[in-house]
Amino acid sequence: MQTIETIKNIFNILFFIAVASVGILSYLQARKTLFSPIRTEIFKLQLKNFEELLAFFQNKNEYELMKELDLDKILRLNSIQMADSYAKKFFSEEITIDEEIKKKNRSQLIGAVVPAEQMQKNFKKIDVSNRRPETKQETITNPAIILSSWHKYEHSITGYTQKYEEQTKEVLRLSASPLLPKKLRELLGKFNNIAHKNLIQIGETISKSAKQMPEHFPTAAAMSEFDTNWIWNDFSDIREPLEPVAKEILSYMESYLNIENLMK
C-alpha cells in the first residue's frame, strides 16, 4: 500500500509540475503576443527620432556644424558691435556709423548670454532710494586716457540669432525624449553644452581681439577695411570642437540599431 501511495504522490507532483510549466509557457507566449505590438510601435517612434537626429548630424564636418548653429554669423554680428564701439571712441569725428545698418544688425540678435563672472561684475543691484542726480559727463579727448579706457573693453553680453536658438532647442527636445537610450540623451546634452560654451567663447574672443584693434586699425582709413576673419581665426584656435561628439552620436545610433544584423 505504501508503494502505491508513494507512486500516487509522485504522479501528483509531476502533474502539478506539468500544469505549472504549461501555465508559465502559456503566460510567456501570451506576453509576447500582447507586448509585441507595443514594442513595434515604440521602435517606430524611436526610428522617427533617430531619423531627425540623422538629418541634423549626418555628413556634417566641423565647419558645417558651426554653420548649423549659426556661430559664424553670431561672431560676425557681435564683432561688428565691438568695432562700432571702437570707431565711436576713437574716430567719432571722422567716421559716421549708419544707424539703420546698426539697427538691422542688432535686430538679428534675438537673445544674449552673459557669463556668471561678468554678471556679478557688471550687473549690480541699484538702490534707487540713494541714487544721485545724473551729471553731465565731461568728454575725454586725451588719447592716452582713451586708449587706456579701451583696453578695459569687455564684450560681456554676447547676442545670438534665431537660428542658434531653434537648433539648440531642437537638440534639447530630442534629448528629452524618454524613448531614446540614456547614453544617447547624455551625448545630445553634451553637444548642446559645447555649443553654449562656444557661444560664451565668442564673447571672450571678441574681448581679447578688442585690445588689438588700435594695433590693427590705428586710423579711420584703416577702419574702412575692417573685417571679422582674423577674429574668427582666433576663435577657431581656442573653441571646443563639435564634430567629435557628433560622430559619437552617429556611432552610438549605428551600434544601437545594428542595421546589418537587423535586416538579416
HELIX and SHEET records of a PDB file:
HELIX    1   1 GLN A    2  PHE A   57  1                                  56    
HELIX    2   2 GLU A   62  GLU A   68  1                                   7    
HELIX    3   3 LEU A   71  PHE A   90  1                                  20    
HELIX    4   4 GLU A   99  SER A  107  1                                   9    
HELIX    5   5 ALA A  116  ASN A  122  1                                   7    
HELIX    6   6 VAL A  128  ASN A  130  5                                   3    
HELIX    7   7 PRO A  143  TRP A  150  1                                   8    
HELIX    8   8 GLN A  162  SER A  175  1                                  14    
HELIX    9   9 LYS A  182  ALA A  210  1                                  29    
HELIX   10  10 MET A  213  HIS A  216  1                                   4    
HELIX   11  11 ALA A  220  MET A  223  1                                   4    
HELIX   12  12 ASN A  229  ILE A  238  1                                  10    
HELIX   13  13 GLU A  243  LEU A  257  1                                  15    
HELIX   14  14 ILE A  259  LEU A  262  1                                   4    
SHEET    1   A 2 LEU A 109  VAL A 113  0                                        
SHEET    2   A 2 THR A 158  THR A 161 -1                                        
END                                                                             
